[in-house]
Amino acid sequence: MDGTDHRILAELTADARVALVELAARVHLSRNAVKQRIERMERDGVIAGYTVVRGAAAARRVTAIVMVYRTDRMRGAHVVTALERIPEVVRCDILSGEFDLFVTVRADTMDRIGEIWEMIAALPGVENTVTSLSLTRVIDRP
């Protein structure tokens, strides 16, 4: 990667929806040259994807943290596979220590959080859960 690639990445980070023509003008290259560089960075794994950043209205959603203790202590993938199928599960970390999974759930309502909790608690191999709700987000880094 050279300086131009880094400038392209910076521009895309600031606005992933920028038109190729505008991006090309900002980095002083042709549209096709920028397109080729972006495609190369995607192939090389420098750019892994594009995302939507939710605005303040969407941030009002309910966030729950579910700590999951599994009876099999992570010997199989079936619990994680089931969690992947729940669209409101936005993150799942495998932990060391007492609990096995740290699951972050974002939903539109408390009722939906309750439904998801019931689904997680009912999964074969889940022995126990501890759930906490986020009251206020004070730091939010990408």
Legacy VTK file of the C-alpha trace (Angstrom):
# vtk DataFile Version 3.0
C-alpha trace
ASCII
DATASET POLYDATA
POINTS 142 float
0.000 0.000 0.000
1.212 3.470 -0.814
0.177 6.953 0.260
-2.608 7.106 -2.317
-4.098 3.857 -1.010
-4.023 5.295 2.503
-5.772 8.467 1.272
-8.424 6.351 -0.470
-8.975 4.392 2.755
-9.253 7.606 4.763
-11.829 9.014 2.345
-13.842 5.769 2.365
-13.689 5.641 6.151
-15.091 9.161 6.329
-17.800 8.430 3.731
-18.083 4.917 2.297
-20.815 6.125 -0.073
-18.664 8.705 -1.835
-19.008 8.466 -5.612
-15.978 7.093 -7.448
-15.736 10.274 -9.531
-15.627 12.426 -6.390
-13.146 10.096 -4.691
-10.930 10.133 -7.761
-10.907 13.928 -7.751
-9.974 14.002 -4.068
-6.978 11.696 -4.532
-5.999 13.068 -7.972
-6.464 9.845 -9.953
-8.806 8.689 -12.676
-12.041 6.965 -11.747
-10.771 3.659 -13.184
-7.497 3.858 -11.263
-9.389 4.388 -7.999
-11.770 1.540 -8.821
-8.835 -0.816 -9.500
-7.112 0.186 -6.257
-10.307 -0.382 -4.244
-10.855 -3.786 -5.889
-7.240 -4.755 -5.093
-7.631 -3.683 -1.456
-10.842 -5.723 -1.231
-9.098 -8.795 -2.717
-6.122 -8.372 -0.372
-8.369 -8.074 2.662
-7.421 -4.467 3.425
-11.069 -3.548 2.891
-13.190 -6.272 4.480
-16.579 -4.703 3.869
-18.776 -1.658 4.081
-21.217 -0.896 6.846
-24.029 1.350 7.929
-23.481 3.643 10.891
-26.781 4.161 12.643
-27.861 7.650 13.566
-29.129 8.884 16.919
-32.657 7.550 16.327
-31.402 4.005 15.845
-29.111 4.303 18.864
-32.202 4.390 21.077
-32.543 0.662 20.601
-32.269 -1.596 23.647
-28.887 -3.241 24.201
-28.470 -6.315 26.381
-25.358 -8.226 27.348
-25.936 -11.946 27.852
-23.206 -13.935 29.582
-23.648 -17.615 28.683
-22.345 -20.605 30.628
-22.306 -23.796 28.585
-22.397 -27.299 30.001
-19.981 -28.564 27.344
-17.471 -25.716 27.913
-17.351 -24.854 24.182
-16.816 -28.389 22.879
-19.235 -27.882 19.971
-20.272 -25.087 17.643
-24.053 -25.569 17.839
-24.698 -22.684 20.288
-22.641 -20.198 18.268
-24.281 -21.436 15.054
-27.719 -20.823 16.593
-26.677 -17.338 17.746
-25.525 -16.469 14.210
-29.104 -17.010 13.034
-30.496 -14.321 15.359
-30.164 -10.974 13.546
-30.260 -8.949 16.769
-27.122 -10.705 18.038
-24.548 -8.158 16.931
-21.507 -9.604 18.674
-20.425 -12.825 20.343
-17.081 -13.291 22.088
-15.683 -16.546 23.467
-14.362 -15.895 26.969
-11.941 -17.364 29.431
-13.117 -17.550 33.019
-16.456 -18.470 34.521
-18.666 -17.751 31.506
-18.088 -19.072 28.000
-19.802 -16.493 25.777
-20.313 -12.734 25.920
-23.269 -11.996 23.637
-24.344 -8.467 22.698
-27.975 -8.145 21.608
-29.573 -4.995 20.125
-33.320 -4.973 19.613
-36.114 -2.471 19.126
-38.020 -3.402 22.283
-37.589 -5.000 25.691
-40.100 -7.632 24.621
-37.806 -8.687 21.787
-34.821 -8.796 24.182
-36.904 -11.127 26.367
-37.741 -13.373 23.414
-34.083 -13.602 22.424
-33.055 -14.347 26.017
-35.586 -17.195 26.107
-34.217 -18.560 22.836
-30.625 -18.453 24.138
-31.525 -19.979 27.508
-33.406 -22.815 25.775
-30.505 -23.811 23.524
-29.200 -27.322 24.201
-25.917 -27.005 26.066
-26.701 -23.649 27.687
-26.707 -24.215 31.435
-27.017 -20.666 32.716
-27.146 -17.032 31.608
-26.693 -13.680 33.283
-28.196 -10.721 31.433
-27.596 -7.006 31.915
-29.150 -4.066 30.089
-27.209 -1.066 28.873
-28.626 2.062 30.467
-26.473 4.658 28.678
-23.626 4.424 26.215
-20.863 6.820 27.221
-18.074 5.637 24.882
-18.778 4.303 21.396
-15.741 3.670 19.219
-15.954 1.946 15.833
LINES 1 143
142 0 1 2 3 4 5 6 7 8 9 10 11 12 13 14 15 16 17 18 19 20 21 22 23 24 25 26 27 28 29 30 31 32 33 34 35 36 37 38 39 40 41 42 43 44 45 46 47 48 49 50 51 52 53 54 55 56 57 58 59 60 61 62 63 64 65 66 67 68 69 70 71 72 73 74 75 76 77 78 79 80 81 82 83 84 85 86 87 88 89 90 91 92 93 94 95 96 97 98 99 100 101 102 103 104 105 106 107 108 109 110 111 112 113 114 115 116 117 118 119 120 121 122 123 124 125 126 127 128 129 130 131 132 133 134 135 136 137 138 139 140 141
